[in-house]
Amino acid sequence: SSDVMYFVSLMQTESPDYELIIIITAHRSSSCIWCSKVCGFIFLLVFIMASYVLSSERKTQLFTPYLIEEDLSEDALRDVVRSIATKVKFRARRVPDVSELIILEEHMFSVAPRRFLPDVKNPCWFEELRGDVSADPYGSNLFGRSFRQIQLIFEQLSGSFTQRLTRHDGRLQRLRCLPYFYIIGQPKCGTTDLYERLRLHPDVRLTPPKEPHWWSRKRFGIIHSGERPQTRFPLDHYLDLFDPVALQIQQSLLGNSSSNIITGEASASTMWDNDAWLYLYGNSTGAEPPSLVQDFIHALQPDTRLIAILRDPVERLYSDYLYFGTANKSALDFHQKVCESLRMFEGCLRDAGLRACVYNSTLNKAMSVRLQVGLYVVFVLDWLSVFSRDQLLVLRLEDHALNPRPSMSRIFRFLSLGALSDQRQRQISKSPVSNPRRASDRDLGPMRPATRELLTLFYSPFSQRLAEVLQDESFTWDL
């Protein structure tokens, strides 16, 4: 017997109110023919309901039904992956003009200047204050309302806020700063460990949270991945996170000296998560995002520094499943989810290009494992479409885990940080590993050999292309 999987994707292209993803699996056998009839009837009802919703809203939607013959034999699954490989085409993207970005994020570009202070290494500027300066400047900050730790920091800062203000031409100003660097990804690849070791350098000041996720989620009002947007977090609220660093930089400036202090953040979603693009553009665009996170960062900070740490994408996916998965985790459950997700991804590629599928938020929500996060070369190429190669440092977790000292030395040179004493270097390299795999997850054991074979076959062409782009064969991971 074989299975039939109905994957119905109603992708909302303007409002999230009627986004619909339904997966129905009917087992076909001589004793269960009625299942197929019932599922067919449900499928028809869904289509009628979707048509009614769409006509009542008078909006143009993308309705994509896939009828997938689910033959679970290993040969059939290999054929699915080989079919994916034949459809992979790496095409250059259209980079939007800055004027297009300003229309979309007018407030963001009105807050940050085009030039920063010349005597400060970190991107900072003085912002003129208007209105009542005695009011709590952090009282309405959405980060403070969402995170207790940040609220406590804001409470401390608010008490001395007026004392930190400077006067220029009779007007009060406050120092504002953006990150000097971003650790942009990827999840379950060691970003937390890099972040914790970086904070041990005397010229680096890092403030919580490690992952504000502002560029990819919070500026759209998305609190957690996969949720619908709520109130958007403005750039001002994001800048408040770096006020403790701005205070230290300001103290250096008041002492008539330049400042080499830098700050950064490590939102592991920045590199790959553009699922919110539909909320920004609505139904006025095609299948691919007209702009990506990096377009806005580059427009605001063209000289910023970017760090990405990657690992074998097969191992990354299993680690991701173990960390973010819910109950009933097992090697068998992982295998089934991988097979299901591979079929969905192949189904998308039948009708759309690679980038359209990688950035398809509906597909990404439907897949039960995050296959797309391991397609590193797609994201690297898109970041290099706006940033130069020498602004992006790409590391491998395997090398960092084996010996952190060389990788941290590379990061320090990349960020033009001062030399360290041997004692401080030993302290940084010998620091305990941050965010290791939980003992309960280790007890589940490795993935199945059949799962590894499928994922190796799937990721291999992408890793080969990544090695070509980075001119480093180690990024094939011998897949």
C-alpha positions in Angstrom: 0.0 0.0 0.0 1.0 3.6 -0.4 0.0 6.9 1.2 -1.5 10.0 -0.3 -0.5 13.3 1.3 -2.6 16.4 0.5 -0.7 19.5 1.3 -2.9 22.6 0.9 -1.1 25.9 1.3 -3.2 29.1 1.3 -0.5 31.7 1.5 -1.7 35.1 2.8 0.0 37.8 0.8 -1.4 40.9 2.5 -3.0 40.1 5.9 -2.1 37.1 8.2 -5.8 36.7 9.2 -6.5 33.8 6.8 -3.3 32.0 6.4 -4.1 28.3 6.2 -1.9 25.2 6.1 -3.5 21.8 6.0 -1.8 18.4 5.7 -3.9 15.4 5.3 -2.5 11.9 5.0 -4.9 9.1 3.9 -3.7 5.5 4.1 -4.8 3.6 1.0 -5.5 0.0 1.4 -8.2 -2.5 0.4 -9.7 -2.2 3.9 -9.6 1.6 4.1 -10.8 3.0 0.8 -13.3 5.2 2.7 -10.3 7.2 4.1 -9.5 8.5 0.7 -13.1 9.4 0.1 -13.3 11.2 3.4 -10.1 13.1 2.8 -11.2 14.0 -0.7 -14.4 15.4 0.8 -12.5 17.4 3.4 -10.2 18.7 0.6 -13.2 19.9 -1.3 -14.6 21.6 1.8 -11.3 23.4 2.4 -11.2 24.6 -1.2 -14.8 25.9 -0.9 -14.1 27.6 2.4 -10.9 29.2 1.1 -12.7 30.5 -2.0 -15.4 32.0 0.3 -12.8 33.6 2.6 -10.9 35.1 -0.3 -13.9 36.4 -2.2 -15.3 38.0 1.0 -12.0 39.7 1.6 -11.6 40.7 -2.0 -7.9 40.0 -1.9 -5.6 38.2 -4.3 -4.1 35.1 -2.8 -1.8 32.3 -3.8 -3.5 29.0 -3.5 -1.2 26.0 -4.0 -2.4 22.5 -3.7 0.1 19.6 -3.9 -1.0 16.0 -4.3 2.0 14.0 -3.4 2.2 10.2 -3.8 3.9 9.2 -0.6 5.9 6.1 -1.4 8.1 5.7 1.7 10.6 3.3 0.1 14.2 4.4 0.2 14.5 4.4 -3.6 11.5 6.7 -3.9 12.8 9.1 -1.3 16.2 9.2 -3.0 14.4 10.1 -6.2 12.7 13.0 -4.5 16.0 14.4 -3.4 17.6 13.9 -6.8 14.6 15.7 -8.3 15.3 18.6 -6.0 19.0 18.7 -7.2 17.9 19.0 -10.8 15.7 22.0 -10.0 18.4 24.0 -8.1 19.5 27.1 -9.9 21.5 29.9 -8.3 20.4 33.1 -9.8 21.4 36.6 -8.9 18.8 38.7 -7.0 17.7 42.2 -7.8 19.0 44.5 -5.1 16.5 47.3 -4.3 17.4 50.9 -4.4 17.7 52.8 -1.1 14.8 55.0 -2.1 12.6 51.9 -2.2 13.7 50.9 1.3 13.1 54.4 2.7 9.5 54.3 1.5 9.0 51.0 3.5 10.8 52.1 6.6 10.6 55.9 6.7 10.8 56.2 10.5 13.9 54.0 10.7 15.8 56.1 8.2 14.6 59.3 9.9 16.2 58.2 13.2 19.7 57.1 12.2 22.0 59.5 10.3 24.0 58.7 7.2 27.3 59.5 9.0 28.6 58.6 12.5 31.0 60.3 14.9 34.5 60.3 13.5 36.3 59.8 16.9 34.3 56.7 17.9 35.0 53.3 16.4 31.5 52.1 17.1 28.7 53.7 14.9 27.3 56.4 17.2 25.8 59.9 16.9 24.2 62.6 19.0 20.4 62.7 18.8 18.6 66.0 19.6 15.9 65.7 22.2 12.5 67.3 22.0 9.7 67.5 24.5 9.8 66.8 28.2 13.3 65.4 29.0 12.2 64.6 32.7 9.9 61.9 31.6 11.1 58.3 31.7 12.7 57.7 28.3 12.3 53.9 28.7 8.8 53.7 30.0 7.2 52.7 26.7 10.1 50.5 25.4 8.6 47.3 24.2 11.8 45.3 24.9 11.5 46.4 28.5 7.9 45.3 28.6 8.8 41.9 27.1 11.9 41.0 29.1 12.3 41.5 32.9 16.1 41.6 32.7 16.0 44.5 30.2 13.4 46.3 32.3 15.7 46.2 35.3 18.6 47.7 33.2 16.3 50.5 31.9 15.2 51.3 35.5 18.8 51.8 36.4 19.5 54.0 33.3 16.4 56.2 33.7 17.6 57.4 37.1 20.7 59.1 35.6 19.2 59.9 32.2 19.1 63.7 32.5 22.7 63.8 33.9 23.9 62.0 30.7 22.5 64.6 28.4 24.9 67.1 26.7 24.1 70.5 25.3 25.1 71.7 21.8 24.0 75.1 20.4 21.6 75.4 23.3 19.9 72.1 22.5 20.0 68.9 24.6 21.4 65.7 23.0 21.8 62.1 23.9 24.4 59.7 22.5 22.9 56.9 20.4 24.7 53.8 19.1 24.1 50.9 16.7 26.1 47.6 16.9 29.5 47.6 15.3 29.2 44.0 14.4 26.4 41.3 14.0 26.8 37.6 14.6 24.1 36.8 12.0 23.8 33.0 12.2 23.2 30.2 12.1 21.1 28.6 14.9 22.6 25.5 16.6 26.0 26.4 15.1 27.8 28.0 18.1 26.6 31.6 18.0 26.1 31.6 21.8 29.6 30.3 22.4 31.1 33.0 20.1 29.1 35.7 21.9 30.1 34.6 25.4 33.8 34.5 24.5 33.7 37.8 22.7 32.4 39.6 25.8 35.6 38.6 27.5 37.6 41.0 25.3 38.2 44.3 27.2 37.2 46.4 24.2 33.9 44.6 23.7 30.7 45.6 25.6 27.7 43.4 25.1 24.3 44.0 26.6 21.3 41.7 27.0 19.5 40.1 25.2 22.0 38.2 23.2 19.3 37.8 20.5 17.0 40.8 20.2 15.8 39.5 16.8 15.0 43.1 15.8 16.0 43.1 12.2 14.2 39.9 11.3 11.2 39.9 13.6 10.6 42.6 16.2 10.6 45.5 13.7 7.5 43.8 12.2 6.0 43.1 15.7 6.8 39.4 15.7 7.7 38.3 19.2 8.4 34.7 18.5 9.1 32.9 15.2 6.0 31.8 13.5 3.7 34.1 15.3 1.5 36.8 13.8 2.7 40.4 14.0 1.6 42.6 16.9 2.9 46.0 17.8 6.0 46.9 15.8 9.2 47.7 17.8 10.6 51.0 16.4 14.3 51.5 15.9 14.4 53.8 19.0 13.5 50.9 21.2 16.3 48.8 19.6 18.8 51.6 20.1 17.8 51.8 23.8 19.4 48.3 24.3 22.8 49.7 23.6 22.5 52.7 25.9 24.8 51.1 28.6 27.5 51.0 25.9 26.7 54.5 24.7 27.2 55.7 28.3 30.7 54.3 28.5 31.6 55.7 25.1 30.3 59.1 26.1 32.5 59.1 29.2 35.5 58.5 27.0 34.5 61.4 24.8 34.0 63.7 27.7 37.6 62.9 28.8 38.7 64.3 25.4 39.9 60.9 24.1 38.7 58.7 21.3 36.9 55.4 22.0 37.7 52.0 20.8 34.8 50.3 22.6 32.5 48.3 20.4 29.3 46.5 20.8 27.3 43.9 18.9 24.5 41.4 19.0 24.0 37.8 18.0 20.5 37.2 16.7 20.9 33.9 14.9 17.8 34.6 12.8 19.4 37.7 11.1 21.1 35.7 8.3 18.1 33.6 7.1 14.8 34.6 8.6 12.8 36.8 6.1 9.5 35.2 6.8 7.9 38.6 7.7 8.4 40.0 4.2 4.8 39.4 3.2 3.6 41.6 6.1 5.7 44.4 4.8 4.7 44.1 1.1 1.3 42.6 1.1 0.0 41.3 -2.2 1.8 43.9 -4.3 4.8 41.7 -5.2 5.7 38.4 -6.7 7.0 35.1 -5.2 10.3 36.4 -3.9 11.0 39.0 -1.3 11.7 42.3 -3.1 14.0 43.2 -0.2 15.8 41.3 2.6 17.1 42.1 6.1 20.6 42.8 4.8 19.3 45.5 2.4 18.1 47.6 5.4 21.3 46.9 7.4 23.5 47.9 4.5 21.5 51.1 3.8 21.8 52.1 7.5 25.3 50.7 8.2 27.3 50.1 4.9 30.5 49.6 6.8 29.3 47.1 9.4 31.0 43.8 10.2 29.2 40.4 9.9 30.1 37.1 11.4 28.5 33.8 10.5 29.4 30.4 12.1 28.2 27.3 10.2 28.3 23.5 10.8 27.6 20.4 8.8 24.0 21.1 7.8 23.0 17.4 8.4 24.1 17.6 12.0 22.7 21.1 12.4 19.2 19.9 11.4 19.3 17.1 13.9 20.5 19.4 16.7 17.8 21.9 15.7 15.2 19.2 16.0 16.4 18.0 19.4 16.6 21.6 20.8 13.4 23.0 19.4 11.3 19.8 19.1 8.5 19.1 21.5 7.4 15.8 23.1 8.0 12.3 21.7 11.3 13.1 20.1 13.1 10.1 18.5 15.3 9.1 15.6 12.2 7.6 13.9 10.1 10.8 14.4 13.0 12.8 13.0 13.2 10.6 10.0 9.5 10.9 9.3 9.6 14.7 9.6 12.6 14.9 7.3 10.9 12.8 4.6 7.7 14.9 4.9 9.6 18.1 4.7 11.7 17.0 1.7 8.6 16.2 -0.2 7.1 19.6 0.6 10.3 21.4 -0.6 10.3 19.3 -3.8 6.7 20.2 -4.3 7.4 23.9 -4.1 10.3 23.6 -6.5 7.9 22.2 -9.2 6.3 25.6 -9.5 8.8 28.1 -8.1 12.5 29.0 -8.1 14.9 28.2 -5.3 14.9 31.6 -3.6 11.1 31.7 -3.8 10.9 28.4 -1.9 13.7 29.2 0.6 11.9 32.4 1.6 8.4 31.0 1.3 7.0 31.7 4.8 4.0 29.3 4.3 6.2 26.4 3.3 8.6 27.1 6.1 5.8 27.0 8.7 4.4 23.8 7.1 7.7 21.9 7.2 8.2 20.1 10.5 12.0 20.5 10.4 13.8 23.6 9.2 15.5 22.3 6.1 15.9 25.8 4.6 18.2 27.0 7.5 21.0 24.7 6.3 21.0 26.0 2.7 23.8 28.3 3.7 25.0 29.3 0.2 21.6 30.8 -0.7 21.9 33.2 2.3 25.6 33.9 1.9 25.1 34.8 -1.8 22.3 37.1 -0.9 24.4 38.9 1.8 27.2 39.2 -0.6 24.9 40.9 -3.0 25.1 44.1 -0.9 28.1 43.6 1.4 31.7 43.0 0.2 33.4 39.7 0.9 35.8 41.3 3.4 32.9 42.4 5.6 31.7 38.8 6.1 33.7 36.4 8.2 32.5 32.8 7.9 33.7 30.2 10.4 33.0 26.5 10.9 31.8 25.2 14.3 33.8 22.0 13.8 37.1 24.1 13.8 35.9 26.3 16.7 34.9 23.4 18.8 38.2 21.6 18.3 40.3 24.7 19.3 38.6 28.0 20.0 41.8 30.1 20.2 42.5 30.3 16.4 38.8 31.1 15.6 38.6 33.8 18.3 41.9 35.3 17.1 40.4 35.5 13.6 37.4 37.3 15.0 39.5 39.8 17.0 41.6 40.6 13.9 38.4 40.9 11.8 37.0 43.4 14.3 40.3 45.2 14.5 40.5 44.7 18.3 43.6 45.3 20.3 46.1 42.7 21.2 45.5 40.5 24.2 47.9 39.3 26.9 48.6 35.5 27.0 46.6 35.3 30.2 43.5 36.9 28.7 43.8 34.7 25.6 44.0 31.6 27.7 41.0 32.8 29.7 38.9 33.2 26.5 40.0 29.9 24.9 39.6 27.9 28.1 36.1 29.3 28.9 33.5 26.5 29.2 31.4 25.8 26.1 28.2 27.7 26.1 24.8 26.2 25.3 25.9 22.5 24.7 23.4 19.7 23.8 21.2 18.7 26.7 21.9 15.4 28.4 18.3 14.2 27.7 18.8 14.9 24.0 22.1 13.1 23.9 20.4 10.1 25.3 18.2 9.8 22.2 21.3 8.8 20.2 22.2 9.6 16.6 19.9 9.9 13.6 19.1 6.9 11.5 21.7 6.0 8.8 18.9 6.2 6.2 18.0 9.8 7.4 21.7 10.8 7.2 22.0 9.4 3.7 18.9 11.4 2.5 20.1 14.6 4.1 23.6 14.2 2.8 22.2 13.8 -0.7 20.0 16.8 -0.2 22.6 19.2 1.2 25.5 18.1 -1.0 25.0 20.4 -4.0 24.4 23.4 -1.8 27.6 22.8 0.3 29.6 22.2 -2.9 28.5 25.6 -4.1 29.2 27.2 -0.7 32.8 25.9 -0.9 33.2 27.5 -4.3 31.9 30.8 -3.1 34.1 30.9 0.0 37.0 29.2 -1.9 37.4 26.7 1.0 36.8 23.0 0.4 36.3 22.4 4.1 32.8 23.9 3.7 31.7 20.8 1.8 31.9 18.8 5.1 32.7 15.9 2.8 29.1 15.5 1.9 
